[in-house]
Amino acid sequence: MTLIKSISGIRGTIGGCTGDTLNPLDIVKFVTAYATFIRRSTRNGATGRIVVGRDARISGRMVDSVVCGTLMGMGYDVVNIGLASTPTTELAVSMAGADGGIIITASHNPRQWNALKLLNRYGEFLNKEEGNEVLAIAEKEDFEYADVDSLGHYIEDNTYNKKHIDSVLALKLVDVEAVRNARFKVCADTINSVGGIILPQLFEALGVEYEILNGEPNGDFAHNPEPLEKNLGGIMGKMKSGGFDLGIVVDPDVDRLAFICEDGTMFGEEYTLVSVADYVLEHTPGNTVSNLSSTRALRDVTVGRGGSYAASAVGEVNVTTKMKETGAVIGGEGNGGVIYPESHYGRDALVGIALFLSSLAHKKCKVSELRASYPNYFIAKNRIDLTPSTDVPAILRKVKEMYKDADVNDIDGVKIDFSDCWVHLRASNTEPIIRVYSEAPTMEEADALGKKLMQVVLDMQ
């Protein structure tokens, strides 16, 4: 069974039996529940429109057809923006004045997966309470379809990639002139998805010379699509050959962003947010937010710039909620997700690229030199595959009890903070695994700390 129903949407592998995988019947049921929720919760100012965008996964067209038909059957007009990134779809919801949006993407999951991400009228992910309401409606099948005279209409609008790029170029801290004058040459791996469509358009608008690897948006990913060092041998080798100022890697829906230095070494996915935040804080001092699994370097940089740092539970909606509470000027997640409220409350690789290039153009330094200017931490990212009988709450309670004398945070799994390192265990919302992230002054220390906690979990299974 791969079907995962959570507050953030529905996700699973394509094919198989109903109730077990992501298939047309379950898609219809969940989309109907979402449309029912949107209608009940958007009474004032409702437009009767819902935006749909998708990444380039092989199953995307099939899922898209089912989603759009179901929404029309619920009486909604569909604004289908076609192949589009997650941040493009988020922006399209507010730009189109829609009541909500659905993004068809399984983010970094392998090619056989797909998913539905659900947005409110502001182009932001549903919160926990709203997500649970959608799940409850689906479980009860508490919905009713439109009659023949009330069916929705279908509209295709392929203008939102340009609108997205225009909005990025209009940001005050995106110095288009400086970037153009710097004459950067970049190499980008767009993993055979929508990044291969929109990133060339962004580079051309910024006057950046570029070469695209895995640029055909056919959904047949050339390698594991998660932008981690172990998956990026191709572009790292290309960078080592010389001739490029910067390597850029995005995931299939272009909300995660990783950089590679001019010498072919990883800038560090965790340091995407750190570097962009440092540039933003230099010009607009304020607070920052990241999730519990993100590097301490953001805290260090924020405090160094006179601001305050706060941590949230993992998940974009949790980060944005904390950002609004603290008035953060920038935030995001250590997996390369940059959230810049001046644009919108969503992880956006295009915003991250434009701000990073602006910073680099001003500093007039190599990417490796910029990386060396930040506090140096190393994060080990491990995982434990769960069995059907694994009692995750019991495991987390045991870990918490074992380290009760340390600084323990249990708002999302269990995070244990020590003086010079930390380890965070939490059940994934998107996969049947426990993620074990640990950070220390060296990778060996970080990995050893993570493995120590992993053994505790394995001993309990």
N, C-alpha and C positions, 0 to 999 in steps of 0.2 A: 504494500500500500504506500503510495507516494503523495496522495492528495493531502495537502496541508491547508486547513481553514484557520485563518487567524484574523486579528483585528485589522491587519494591514492588507488583507485581500485573500485570494485563493491561488494556490500554486501546486503544480504537480507535473508528472511526466505525461506525455501525450499517448493516448491509446488505452486499451485495457477496459476494465469493467467500471460501471457507474459506481460512484462512492469510493473508488479506490485510486483513480487517476484523474487527470484533467481531461475531460471529454465533453462533447457537446451538451449532453443532458445536464451535467453539473454546472457547466458554464451558464446555461439558460437559467437554471435555478438561482444561482448566485447573483447574476446580473439583474434578474427580476427583483430579488430582494433589495439590491442596491437602489434600483430605480424607485421602488416602493418607499424606501427610507428617504431618498432625496425629495420625493413628492410630499411626504409628511412633514419634513423638516424645513422645507423651503417654500413656505406659503406666501410670504411677503416679498414682492419683487421677482417672483419666479418668471423665467423666460421660456421654460419648456425646452431648453437646449442642453445637450450633453456632448462634450468633446471626447473623441476617441483617437488615440495615436498608438503606434506600435513600433517595436524594434524590428529587425530584419530576420527574426527566427523563421526557420523552415515552416513551422506550424502557424506563423503569424496571420497569414491570409485566412486560413480556416477559422481561427479563433475570432479574428476581426469580423468575419461574416456573421458568425453566431451572435457576437456581442451587439453589432449594429442592428441586426434583425430583431433581437430581443428588445432592445431599447425602443425601436419603432413600434413594436407590438405593445409596449407599455405606454405609447402615446407621446414619446419624446422625439423631438427633432435631433438628428445626429449630425454633428459637425465632424466629419472624418478628415483628420489632417494627414493621414497616410503614414509613411515611414518618418518617424520623428522621435527625437530623444525624450527621455522623461522630463527634463527641465523645459523643453519646448512645449510639451503637452501641458505642463503645469501653468506656464505663462499663457498658453492659448485659452485656458479656461477663463481667466480674468479678462484677457483681451477681447474674447468673444461674448463676454457677459453671460456665460453659461451657468447652469445650476450645479454642474459638477463635471467630472471627467473620469475616464477609465484609460489607464496605460496598460497596454498588452506587452509585458516584458517579464522575464524571469531574471533580470539583472545579470549577475555573474554566473548563474547556474549553467551547466552544460547544455548542449544543443537539443537534447530530448525533452527539456523542461520548458514550460511557459507559465505565465501567471497574469492575474489581473490586479493592478494597483488602483485603489479607489481614492478619488479626490473630492473635496467639498467645493463650494462655489468660489472660493478664493484660490483654487489651484493647489491646496495643501492637503496632505494626507488626513484621513479621518482619525480622530483621537480614539482612545481605548473604549470609551463609552459608546461612541457612534459605531465603531467597528463591531462591538458586541451586539448592538441593536440589529445591524445587518445580519449577523449570524443567527440571531433569534428569529428574525423574519423568515430567513431561508429554512430554518429547522421546522418552523410551524407551517411553511408554505402559505403564509398569511398575505396573499396578494391577489390582484385581479387585473386582467389584461384589458386593453382598450377595445371598443367596438370598431367596426369598419370605418365609421365616419370620424373617428378620433385617432387613427393611426398616425404616427409621426412621419416626418419627411427626412430624406437623406440628402446631405450636402457634402460635397468634397471641396476642401479648401487647402491648397498646397502652398500657401503664402507664409506660413508661420515660421519656417526656418529663417527666412529673411527678417521677419519681424523680431525674432529672437536675437539674431545677430545685431540688428539695428539697436535693440535695447541695451545690449552689452557695450557697443561702441559709444553709447550715450552716457554711460556711467562716468561720474566726475573723475574717479581715480584711474580710469582706463585712458592712458595717454597715447592716443593713436599716432600722433605725430612723432613722439619719441620712439615708439616701436618701429614705425616705418623708417625712421632715420637710422635705427640700429642695424637694419638689414640682416635680421636673424635668418638663419637657415635651420629648419627643424626636420626631424624624422618622426612620423607618428604611426603607431600601430592602432588601427581602428577595428580590429578583430571581426572583420566581415559583417559589420552591422551598420547602424545609422550614423556612427561617427565618420564613416567613409563618405557620407553625403554632406554632412554639415561642417565638419572641420576644414575641408578645403575651402569652403565658402568663407569661413571665419579667417583663415590665413590670408586669403586674397584680399579681404577687406582691411586687414592689418598690414598689408605689404610684406608678408613673411614668405620667404622661399621655403618650399616644403617637398618632402617625399613621403608618400603614404604606403605603408605595408599592410597587407591584408585588407585592402580597401573595397573590394567588391561586396556590396551588402546582400549576400545570399544566405546568411544564417548558418553556413557550413564552416564553423569556427576553425581556424587554422591551428589553434592550440587551446588549452584550457582558458576560458575567457576571464577568469579572475586575474586582475592585474598585479600579480605577485611575482617576485624575482624569479622563482623557480619556473615560471611559465613564459618568461620574456627573453629567452636566449637569443632569439632571432634579432630583435631590435637592439639588444645590448651588444651583440656582435657587430651589427651595422654601425653603431655609435663608436665602437672601438677602432673601426677602420678609419675614422676621422672625417672631417668635412662638415660636421654638424655642430651647432651651438647647443642644441637641446633635443632630447628625446621625450616624446609625449605618448602616453598610453591611456586609453579609456576602456571602460567596460562596454558591453553591448548596448546599454541604454544611455550611456554618456553622462552619468551622474557621479561616477568615480573617476579619479584622475591621479596618475602617477607620472613622475618625471625621472629622466635618466640624464646623468651628467655628460658633458662633452667627451669624457674619457671612457664612457661605457659603464660606469658604476651607477648603482641605483642612488638617486637622491633620497629615497626613502618615502614610501607611501604616507607614513605618518607625518612627514615633514612638508607635504603639500599644503596642508592647512596652516602649519606653523609659519611657513615662509609668506604665504598670502596674508595671514593675519598680521604678521609683523609689518608688512607694507601698509596695510589699512590702518593699523594703530599708530604708525608714524605720522599719518596725515589726519586721522580722526580718532583721537584717544578715547578709550572707553573699555567696556567689558567684553569678555569672550566666554564661550561655552563649547565644550565637547563632551562626548560620552565617557563613561567610566573606563572603557577599554582603550582610550586614546593616550598618547604620550604626555608625560609631564612637561615636555618642552613648551607646549602652548601656555601652560601656567607660568613658566619661567619668563617667557617672552612678554606675556601680558603684564605681569607684575613689574618687569623691567621698564615697561612703557607707562607705568602709573595706573594701570587698570586692575580690575578684579576678575578672577577666573572662577567659574562654577562648573560642576560636572552633572550630567543628567544620566538617566537610564539610557541603554542602547536603543536606537531607533530614531529615525529622522523626526517623527512627530514629537518625541520626548525632548530632543535637542531644541527644536523650534519653540516648544512651549517654555522651556527654561530660558531661551534667548529673549522671548517676549517678557518674561517675568523680571529679568535682570537688565533689560534694555541693552543687550549685547549688540555691538556694532558688527561683529562677525562671529561665526561659529561653524560647527560642522562635526564630522566624524573622522577619526584617524585612518579610516580606510580610503582616504583621498577625497572625501566629500566636503566641498566648500559651500557654506550657506552665507550669502551676503544680502542682508535685508534691503539694501539700497536697490537691489534687483528684485528679489522675491525670496520667500521663505522655503527654499528647496535647494538640495544639492545640485550644483551646476558646474560641469567641467568647463563649459565655455567661459563662464565668469572667472573661474580659477585660472584658466590659460591666459586670458586677457590681463588680469591683474598681475600675474606672475611675470609675464613679458614686460609689462609696464615697469615693475620693480627692477627687473634685470636691466632694462634700458636706462633707468636712472642711476643704478649703482655702477654700471659699466664694468662688470666683473664676470668671470666665468661662473657657470652654474656650480661647479665643484667648490669654488671659493665662497659662494653664497652659502652652500650647505655647511661648510666648515665654520661659519660664523655663528651657528646655533648650538645650544646645549646638546651634548651627544648622549643619547640613550638608545638602547636596543630593545626591540620587542620581539619575543618569540610567540608565534601564533600556532597553537596546536589544537587538535580536536579529538573528541572521543565519540565514536559511533555508538549509538544507543541500541539496545535490544528492546523488544516489546515489554519485557519484564523490569526494565530499569526504573527504579524509584528515584527520580531526580530530586524532588523535594527532600527526601530523606538524606540523600548524598550531600546536598547543600547545607542541611542542618548539621550534619556531622562535621563538615569542614568548618563551619562557623564556630562550633563548639571547640574544635581542636585549637583554633586560633583566637579564642575569646579574649586573650590578653593583648592582642594586637589591635590596630585601628581597622575595624571591620565595617564595611558598608554593604547593606543587604537590600537596597532599593531595586536592584536588578541582579539576581543571582547572589554571589558573594564575592566582594573584592576585599583583599587583605593588603593594607598599606604598611610597608616597613620603612625604615629611615631612608634607605637608598634604593628600594625596589618595590614592586607590587605584583600581585597576581589576581586575575579576575576569572571566575568560572560562571558561566551562564548557559542556560538552554537556548539554542537558536530558535528564532521565530520562523525560519524558512527551511530548515533542514532538521532531520532527526539526529541531532548531535549536541554534545556539550562543547562549547568553545572554551578554550583555556588560553588566555592571553597573559603574558608576564613580561615585565620590563625591568631592566637592570643596566648597570654601567657597561657591561659587555654582553655579547650575544650568548656566550657560554654560560654565564651566570643566569641570564634570563631563561634560557632553555632548561637549565637544571632546575630552576624554581618551578617552571611549568610542569616538567616531568615528575617532580616530587608530588605535586598535587594531583596529577593524572593517575599516579599509582594508587593514591588514596581512593579515587573513584573506581578504578579497575578492581581493586580488592573488594569493593562492595557489590559489584555486579554479579 
